[in-house]
Amino acid sequence: MSKRLQVLVDARELREFQRLARRKKVTVAEWVRQALRSARDDEPSREAARKLDAVQAANRHAFPTAEIDQMLREIETGYGGEPPR
């Protein structure tokens, strides 16, 4: 079911919207619907924002790192102990 949305704009903006709608050969109402859909689709999803927040939080920490072979050797030796026999 469709709902009505009323948006007040000044005369200059309305003329610009009408010009843009004519250029696309659509009504002003259709041009506005398309503009609103485009703005909605350009917004990142909540899931994407949550993932970005997690990456940014992780980036604030300094974790030790090395080449994978070195890391595995260190794990096996207990970070400084004797290597297993």
Summary of the structure (lengths in Angstrom):
residues: 85
radius of gyration: 28.2
end to end distance: 73.3
largest distance: 83.8
contacts: 133
relative contact order: 0.06
helix: 62%
strand: 0%
